[in-house]
Amino acid sequence: MKKLLATTALVSVMAAPVLAETKIAGSLETTFADKETPTTGAQSSTGAALGHETKFEFVSTKELNNGWSSKLDMEVMEVAGDVADTEVTISNGEGLNLYISKDGGSFHDWGVVPGAYNARPGDNAGNDSAAMDANTIHGVHNFGIGYKTDFGTFGLRYAPDHQASNTAGDKTTGAGGGSGMEYGFTGSLGVDGLAVGLSQAIKQNEVSNGNDDAESTHYGVAYNMGQFAFGVERTTFSDKNNSDNNTSTTTNDVDYTLYGVTYAASDNVTLGINIAETDEDSKAETEETTQLEIAYNLGGATVAFSHQQTEDNGGTAGSDADAWSITYKQSF
């Protein structure tokens, strides 16, 4: 009997560190949309079409035998045709996190500006070109460290080669690109309803050629008052059109700005307006997209309508176009 109890205890101790919790989520997003081609002349439509995006997300957490935990978050998207946004987070349970990311991790690709459905007009079927995450290493193999506090999360990520493919295997070597790095902070500063963010992304050449590193700075603030929420973000990027996008001068800098206001008309209906601007040094005009959205929450599904009007597309005076979309998203 004593041997049986001892054996049972030993098996329990050995099994405890490998116990895991796995969660599965997913969605199907269906969109019916149309847009005009930006032009200074007579407008023409690209034609309405129906599109789908299928997504599955698997999250598995294991308790390690040193008291830490390890979480695997894997997202599979049919539209990408591959496993996307996969990351391992190793945590000590007291705010310290270590990250190993296939292509999903970033401290630069964040957003605080509110939207009824998609705050960024570029995430809908339109012509907006504002890139709030410009120069990010999101989409590149990287690793990093973060620390979560009551005020927010501080973090840093590093990519040894920002040109390496995110589909490369586990024995991959460099692809000839330089390194990339992101660091920043997002959080509430301990104030209910407040959201702030500040980050910088830097990409270097593999071999120094005398040019500056490519740098972009992303900062923003938003506040939720209950029914109303509002916010603004800006990203500044040096010389975005450099031929290999990893060196910069001060000859063609660009500012991307995003504004947003939402109103919760009821527990299920949200109205929103967003304005995105792209101001590039070498362009004659500032591109501006105004987006109006309404979203209805059905519980396990959402219906959203979006209309966009883009003026001076690509910085060309008088190059205007409209776009609209109707979206139904079912989640589980």
N, C-alpha and C positions, 0 to 999 in steps of 0.2 A: 504494500500500500504506500509506504514511504517513497519507494522508487517511482511509483506511478505519479505521485504528487510532485516529486522533484522533476520528473520528465516533463510533466504538464507545465510547470513553472518555467522551465528552460525554453520550451517551445514558444510560450507566450512572450518571453523577453526577446527572443530572436525575431519574432514576427512583428513586434510593435513598431520598430523603426520603418518598416516597409508598408504600413497601412496607408492607403491612398483614398482620396475622395475625388471623383471625376464628375464633372458637370458638362452637359451638352446643350448648346443653344443654336438657333438658326433662324433664317428668315428668307422670304422670297419677296423681292421688291419689283413691282411691275410699273412701268412708266409709259404713258402715251404722250408724245411731245412733238413739237415742230418749232422751227426757228427760221428767221430770215438771214440771208447772207449779207454781211455788212458791206455797204457801198455808198458812194456819194451820189449815185444815180437812182434809177427806179428800183424799188425793192423786189426781191424774188424769194420765194420760200424754198427751203430744202425738201419739204414734204414731210407730212406726219408719219410717225412710225411707232411700233410697239416694241419695248425692250424689257429684258428681265435680268435680274442679278440674284443669284442663289448663293447663300452664305451659310457655312456651318462653323461653329466655334467649339473647340474642345479644351476644357480647363481641368488639369489634374494636379492635385497638391499632395505631396508626401512629406511626412515628418521624418527628418534625418536623425541619426543616432547621436548627434552632437547638440541637439536641442534646437537646431535651425529647421527651416522648412524649405522645400524646393517646389516651385509651381511651374508647370509647363502650360503655356497658352498658345494654342495652334488654331489659326483661322484658315479655312479653305473657301475660296471664292471661285464660282464657276466662270465669272466674267474674266478672271485673270488666267484661268486654265492651269492653275498651279496652287500649291500651298503658299499662303501669303501671311505676313505679320505673325511670325512664330518667334516666341521668346521664352527663355527660362529666367525666373526670378528666384534668387536664393535670399531668404530673409532670416534675420535673427529674432524676429517678433517684437523688437523694440525700436523699429523705425529704420534700421539699416538694411538696404537692399543691394544686391549685386545682380547685374543683368548680363545675359548672353543672348544676343538677338540675331536671328537670321535676316530679317529685314523690317521688323515692325517697330523697333525701339527708337525713340526720339525725344529729346528735350526741347526741340525747336518747332515741332509740328503740333502745336497746341492751339486752342481757341477759347476765348472768353466771351466774345460778342454773341448775344442771343439771336436766335432765329426761330420762326414758327416751325420750320422743318429743317431746311438747310440754310444756315446762316451765310455761308459763302456762296454767292451766285454761281461761281464756277463749278459747284457740286451739283447744280441743276443743268438742264439742257439749254445752255445759252452761249453768249459770245464773250463773257467776261474773262479777262486775262490776269487779274490780280492774284499773285502767288504769295500768300501769307507765310508759307513755309519755304521760301526761296533759299537755296543753298543747303537744305537739310541733308543729313546722312540717313534719314528714313529711306528705307529701300536698299540699304547697304549693310553687309555684315558688320556688326559693331558690338562692343561690350562697354559696361559702365558701372557706375555706383550712384546710389541715391540715398537721401536721408529724409524721412518724413517726420514732421513736427506738427504741433497744434496750429502753427502759423502757415504751413505749407510744405512743399517738397523741394529740396535742393538736389541738383544732379549734374553729372558729367558723363558723357559718352565719347568713345573713341573708335574710329574706323581705320585700321591699318592701311587700307587701299580703297579710296572712295569711288574707284572705277571698276572694282571687282564685281562680277555678276552675283546677284542675290540667289541665283539658281545653281551656283557652283557647289560641287560636292565637298565632303569633309576633308579631302586631301588637297584642296586647292592651294595655289600659290598666287603671288601678286599678278595684277593685270596692267602694271605700268603707271598706275595713278599714285598720287601722293596721299598723305593721310588726311583724315577729316576729324573734326572735334566739335561737340556741342556742349554747352553748359548753361544752366539757368535755374529759375525759380518760378513755381506756380503755386498759388494758394490764396487764402482768404485774409491773411495777416491777423487772424483771430476775430474778424468782424463778420457777423452774420449778414449774408446777402452779398458780400464783396468778393470779387474774383480779380486777381491781378496776375500778370505774367511778364517775365523778362528773360530773354535768352539770346545767345549769340552762337552762330555757326561759322566755322573757319575751315577752309580747304586749302591745302598746300600742294605745291608742285612736288613731283618725285625728285627732280633735280632743280636747284635754284637757277632761275634765269634772269634775276634782277627785278622781276615784277613783284608787286605786293601779293599777299595771300588774298583769296576771295573771302570776303567777310559779309555777313548779313546779321542785322540786329532786329529782334522781334520783341515788341512790348505792347501791353494793352491793359485796360481796366474795364470792369463791368460791375453793375450793381442791380440786384434783384429786390424790388420793393414789394413783392407779392403779385399783384395783378400786372404791374409794369416792370419791365427790365430793359436796361439800356447799356451800351458799351461801345468801345472803340479800340481798334488795334492798328499798329503800323509796323511794317517791315521795310528796312532800308537795305539795299543790296548794291554793292559796288560792281560796276561794269558787267551786267548780267549777260551781255551778248559776246563775251570773249569766246574765241573759237573752240576752246576745250573746257570752258566754264570752270577753270580752276586757277586762273590768275586774274588780277584786277589792276586797273589804274583808276584815276578819277575822271576819265573822259566820258563815261556813259553810265552814271549812277541812276538808280530807279527807286522810287518810293511807292509801296503798296499800302493803301489805307482802307479799312473796313469799319463801317458804322452799322449799328443795329438797334432797333427798338421793337419790343414785343408787348402785346396786351392780351392777357388771358380773359377772354370775354365770358368764359364759363369754365367749369371743371374739365370740359372736353374740347373746347374750341379756343384756338390761339391765332391771333393775327400778328403779322410781322412785316416790317420794312427794313431792308438792308441796302446800303449804298457802298459800292466798291470803286476805288479809284486807282489808276495806274499812271504815275507821273514820271516819265523817263526823260533824262536830259536831252537826248538826241531827237526827241519828237516835238512837233510843233504844238500839239494839244495834249491835254490830260484826258485819258479815257475814263468814262464814268458809266457805271451800270447801276440802275435803280431796280430793285426787286421787291415785289409785293407777294406775300404768301398768306395762305390760310390753311390751317391743319385741324383735322377733326380726329380725336382719339376715340376709337371704338372699343377700347379694352385691349384685346390681343392683336389689334390691327390699327393702322393709321391711314387716313386719306388726306392728301395734300394737293393744293393747287398753287402754282407759281407763275407769275408773269414778270418778264424782264425787259427793260429798255436800255440798250447800250448806245451811248453817244461818243463820237470821235474814236471809234474802235481802232486799236493799234496806234493811237496818237495822230490819226489822219482826220483833219477837220471835215466834218459833215458826213463821215462814214458811220451811219447809224443802222440799227437793226433791233427788232423785237424777237422775243421767244416766249413760249409758254409750255407748261408740262402739268400733267395730272398723274399722281403717284398713289399706288395702293401697296402698302407694305404689311405683310403677315409675318408675325414672329412667334417663336415658341421657346 
